[in-house]
Amino acid sequence: MFKRWITILVVFLIILVIAANVLLYRGLYSEKLKEIAVSSLESRTGRPVQIQQARLQLFPFYLLLEGLTFSHQSKLSEPLLTVAQVKIAFSPWSLLTEVFVINKISLTDPVVHVVEPSDLSETFLKQLFPVNSSASDSSSGTSETRNRREMHLAIRAVEISNGHLVVSRPDGEPHLELSHLSSLIEPDLLMQTFRITLKTEPIQITDPRWSGSVDHLEAALLLRHDELEVKRLSISSELFSTTLHGMVKMDRPVSMAINLETVASVTLIKQLFDLKRDWTGEARFIGTVTGSYPDLAIK
């Protein structure tokens, strides 16, 4: 008799879980989830956010956002970021603790459009993560708000699939374009060091001195609070190939010590430096770039 009741209870729980999954995935509370997600993202990023659809899945637990868009703060025609699908897998049990754990964030078909800074006081990171004025007023918030902010966020991994990056000049003309970008970002437990691997192909470059494409780029990076360690970065195309490693200090001014090895065709060198000599073949350079931007020295 006891075994029979256990079997009935297990069957009931299974049916309940399946029903909850179906109801949530079909859009129950979708509008409320959208409101919560939009409000949270806007408060953290300080920019307008739009979401077409939000759905919650149970067992495994994840939040699915479709049609996510971050707009530029300035009036630009192209949004800063659009993502076809964002899947956030999280641990619901961590909601009972002071650390909310997100196991993995998967971005599918993201498109990032940033504008090349017109002066050195601006950076790409400022476009992506502007200073939120509301955050500076935290001291004036209520005790309830302060208690809500005590929960910390821990992200285990961020995966990007089929990404696209466009860098434009201030006049709106595209300058650099990366396609088919894939990346894995793995923060440490304290969210202070980020191990990054990425690869992309091709890269389209438009420059007054040279316009063309790079076939392949692959990189392994280590990002800390104020420095970027380039473990390895390799770029290859028909006209040149480059491998580099070193350190970039992201203070003001930006300083670096980068070791590089480049093999380039003489045809490309003649085009870059406007040389008129009838040279053929290829050139190899091995050296170190040091100094603070823009006063860099090559040894």
N, C-alpha and C positions, 0 to 999 in steps of 0.2 A: 504493500500500500504506500509506504514511504517513497519507494523508488518511483512509483507512478506519479506522485505529486511533484517530485523533483523533475521528472520528464516534462510534465505539463508546464511547470514554471520556466524551464529552460526554453521550451517551444514558444511560450508567451513572450519571453524577453527577446528572442530572435525575431519574432513577428513585429514586436514593438520597435526594435532597432531598424528593421527594414522599412517599416512604415514611416518612421521619423526621417530616415535617409531620403525616401521618395518625396515626402512633403517638402523637406528643406531644399532638395536639389531642384524641384520643380518651381521653386520661387516663393515658397511661403516665407514671409518676413524679408523678402528681397529688398523692398523699398526701405525698410528700417535698417537693414544691413548697409545699404547704399548711403543712407544719411550718416550712419556712424562712421563708415570708412571715409567718406568725403570730408566730414568735419575733422576727423583725426589727421588726415593727410594735409589738409589746408592749414591746420594749426601748427603742424611740424615743419612744413615747407614754406609757408608764407606766400603761397600763390594759388590761383584758382585751379580747382580739380574737378574733373567730370568722370563719371563711371556709368557705363551703359547698363551693366547688370552685375549683381553680387549674389553669390550662392554659397551656402555652407554645407559641407559634407561631414558626416559622422562615420567614424570607424572605416578608414583612417580619417583623422580630423584634418580638414584643410578648408581654407576660404578661397573661393575662386572669384576673381574680378575680371570682367571682360570689358574691353573698350575703355581702358584707363588713359586719361589725358591730363597732362600738366601744361598749363599755359605759361607763356612768358609774362613777366611783370610789365614789360614794355609792350607797346602795341605792334607786335610783329605778326605777319600773316601765318607763319608756321608755328605750331605749338612746340614747346621745349621738348616734351616727351610724349609719345603715344605708345601704348603697349596693347597688343591684341588680346593677350591673356596673361594674368598674374595668378599663380597658384602659391598659396602660403600654407605650408604644412606646419602645424604647431602642436604643442603639448598642452592639452586642456588642464592637466593636473597642475601645471606650473602657475595657473591663475590663483591657486591657493597659497602660493609662496610670494616672495618679494621680487622674484625674477621671472619674467614671462619669456619662455623659451620658444623661439621659432626655429624649427629644425631645418627648413629649407624654403627659400623664395625662388620660384622658377619664373623667369620672364621670357615669353615667347613672342617673337617678331617685334621687339622694341625698336623705335625710331627716335633718335636724339638729334635735335637741331640746335646748335649753339652758334653764337655770333663771336667772331674774332674780336678781342678787346681793342678798343680804339686808343687806349693808353695803358701804361704799366700799372695804374692803380686798380684796374679791373682784372679779374681772372675768370677762367672758365668755371672754377668751383663756386664763385660768387653767383654765377647764373644758375647753377644747379642747386646750391644751398644758400639762399640769401638769408641775411640776418632778419629774424622775425621780431618785429618790435613788440609784439605781445608777450614774447618770452622774457623780455627785459623787465616786464612789469610783474614778474612772479611774486615779488615781495609784497605787492598789494593785493594778492589773491586771498581767497578765504582759506580757512584751515582745511575745509573739505577738499579744495583744489590742491593744496599742498600735499595732503595725504594721498591723493590719487597719483601725484607725480613721484611718490616714493618707489613705485614699482619700476624696476629696471628691465631693460630689454636685452636679450641675448640672442643673436642670430648665428646659427651654425654654418650656413652656406647660402650663397646667392649664385644661381646658375642663369646664364644668358644664352639663348638659342636664336640663331638667325637674326642678329642685331644689325642695325644700320645707323651710322653716325655721319652727320653732315655739318661741316664747319663753314660758315659764311663770313664774308667781309661785312663791315658795318653798312655798306650799301646794298646788302642782300645777295651779292654774287657768290655762288658756291666756290670754296677754295680747296676744301679737302673732303673726300667722301670715302667712307669705309663700308664695305658690304659683307654679308655673310659672317658677321662677327659672332664668335662664341667665346664664352668666358666662364670661369669658376672663381668665385671670391670666397675665401674661408677666413673669417675673423677668429682671433683667439678668444679665450673665455671672458676676458675683460673688455672685448670690443675696442682694443687699442692698437693692435697689429693685424694687418690684413694681407694674407697670402693670395696673390692674384696670378692666374694663368689665362692667357688669351691668345687667340689666333683669328686672323681675318684674311679674306681674299675676295676680290682684288681691292686695291686702294687707288682711287682716282685723284690726281693732283692737278690743280690748275694754278699756274704761276706765270708772271710775265716772263721769267727767264726759261722756264721749262714746264711743259704740260704733258702728262702721260699717266701711266698706271704702274703700280707695283703689284707683282703677282701674289706675293705671300708675306705675311708678317706674323711672327710668333714671339711671345714674350713670357717671362717669368719674373714677377715683381714682388717686392715686399714693402708695403706702405705702412708707415708709422705716423705719429702725430705731426711731426715737422720735417720728415725726410722720406724720400723714395729711394729704395735700393733696387737697382736694376740687376737682377741675377743674370739674366741673359735676354737679349733682344736681337732678333735676326730679321733682316729684310732682304728680299730677293726679287729680281726682275731680269729681263733680258739684257738690260744695259748696266746693271750694277748689283752688287750684294754687299751687305753690311752686317757686321756682328759687333755688339757693344755690351759693356757691363760697367757698373760704377755706382756712384751715389749722387743724389740731388738733394740739397738742403732747401726746403721751401720756406725760408725766412724772407725778409725783405732787406736787400735784394736776393733773388734766387741765386744760389751758388751751386757749383757742380764739379765733380771730378769723374770724367767718363773716359774709359779706355775703349778705343774702337779700331776695327780693322775693316777696310773697305777695298773692294776691287771694282773698278769702273771702266767702262769702255772709253776710249779717247773721244769717240763721237759725242758722248754725253758731256765730257769735260769741255770740249770745244763749244758746245751749245751753251753750257752754263756760264762760261767765262768769255764768251764771244771771241774765241781765238780763230785766226784766219789761216793758221799753218796747216799744211797737208800732212797730218799725222794719222797713223792708224795703230791698232793694237789696244792694249789695256794698261791701266795704271793701278798700282797697289799702294795703299797708305796704311801705316800702323802708327798710332799716336794716342795722345791724351788731351782731352779738352778740359781745361780748368778755368776757374775764375767765377766772377759774379756777372749775371746777365745785366746789360748787354756787353760788358767788357770781358770777353772771353779770350783765352790764349790757347793756341794749339802747339803741343810739343811733340 
